[in-house]
Amino acid sequence: MASNSSFDVTTGVDYMEVHNAVIQATKEITQRYDFKGLIVSIELDQKEHTITLAAPDEFKLAAIWDVLQSKIVRRQVPLKNMKPGEIIAAAGSSVRQVVEIQDGLTADMAREVAKTIKDAKMKKVQAAIQGDTVRISSSSKDELQAAIALLKQQDLGVELKFGNFRSN
């Protein structure tokens, strides 16, 4: 009997690295001359999976977002998993923007991953959706490697992570 191997497809970010990036960006902004005397903030909410940016105007908000992005990239957190929302007018003629952090595949993304595997017509490969992950299994490790290569070519709007490799 052939052994069955599998791996999980998911997405996510390391919140400790995001937290460190927020701290570094806040520190840089408080030291920059063009932000002297202005009320600006970057707040991370891990429970809501969001980062809230606040600034006096849209130009300062864009500058804050650029600084934060540079810190996030430097800490090797995938920028694809950051979804900036609309810029909203806040109290005192200031503006606010909520950046959503994609942690785990949504149901639509999981269905898209499973559909991609199915449409590729790989004979021995099965995809099973398990909450915010997709388990890909096959009796052939070569087929699994082909499935990983196929999924890496797809653009789902987030960075896919492949892990939990198992052989039974």
Secondary structure, 3 states (H helix, E strand, C coil): CCCCEEEEEECCCCHHHHHHHHHHHHHHHHHCHHHCCCCCEEEEECCCCEEEEEECCHHHHHHHHHHHHHHHHHCCCCHHHEEEEEEEECHHHCEEEEEEECCCCCHHHHHHHHHHHHHCCCCCCEEEEECCEEEEEECCHHHHHHHHHHHHHCCCCCCCEEEEEEEC
